[in-house]
Amino acid sequence: MKAIRVHEFGGPEVLKFEETEEPWPQAGEVLVEVKAAGVNPYDTYMRSGGYGARNPALPYTPGSDAAGVVESVGPEINDLALGDRVFTTGTISGAYAELALCKRSQVHPLPQQISFAQGAAIYVPYGTAYRALFQLAQARPAETVLIHGASGGVGIAAVQLARAVGMTIFGTAGSEQGLELVRAEGARQVFNHRSPDYQNEILAATNGRGVDVILEMLANVNLGNDLKLLAHLGRVIVIGSRGDVQITPREIMARQGSVIGMVLWNTPDAEAASIHAALYAGLENGTLRPIVGVELPLASAAEAHRRVMEPGAFGKIVLLP
Ligand code: NAP
């Protein structure tokens, strides 16, 4: 089969489009014919070798989010049929490939009205947004949420989830088309995080009260200011960060606020099961509609890795084998 292989850690150029051996499912495993693979910023950090002891063994195939059909199943699997439409929440062999070997627990039904490209845009973005909003921030209807970086994969997912439960949403983006997308998906007001005074505009939009919840995609830039935008008992969930930041702890103390960090892969099984059930319901009833802004051939994985780190996000980038 064709797959993207990484033989050494480094820049996007280490992503090689190659012929490699087809995997074969053992007991409890499923082989998925990949129709689309999602590109997450995390895939680029891993490719760079930035995870220390948790780096994958070389060579490896990147990617955890795929959508496609069941190609074959190993012994002991009798609840999936060949050809079933599915999406993955992780793989054993990597998603940037024509075939992906998965554990049974990593394979989930893909509702009929969700395309394969959308299916590759589900788990990391929507799972992260759901866990941040509902399991960690314990967000409630009628609360206000600032989605700081709402135009990307996680941000759009969070906008749709927050809208579905009746929260008031403020969203930021850095481009006109991103701002338009965030507004169209349900934000009450949108703000450009490249404008000099936008934090004061957000505070003014809450009449000075502040927001109940902040989902933060770039904490190293924003966390210090986020604390000043929080309402009493407000919660900041740190989803993304690419460096250090200075904060004033008194801003948290004065509000009795909380700053909670998260990594999706640390979600306990029982809470992951809640996430899967909630996302399936939302995808099936049309509340959740993944936005795919860019589709590229699998061979263009290096270009996808460059683009996912550039400004001007518009939903997800997916690769098509
Ligand atoms: P993405 O699709 O590339 O989107 C990135 C978002 O960040 C865009 O909305 C972008 O806006 C925005 N952004 C850029 N500059 C910003 C600024 N100064 N302030 C606020 N937002 C800014 O990435 P993603 O998949 O949504 O992921 C977002 C971040 O969360 C990444 O750092 C990712 O690694 C991390 N993440 C963490 C977890 C976890 O488990 N903790 C899971 C998933 C993702 P414009 O492009 O419009 O400027």
Residues whose N, C-alpha, C, O or C-beta is under 5 A from the ligand:
A	BS01	NAP	P41 Y42 V124 T128 H148 G149 A150 S151 G152 G153 V154 G155 T172 A173 G174 S175 G178 H193 M217 L218 V221 V238 I239 G240 S241 M262 V263 L264 V308 E310 P311 G312 A313 G315
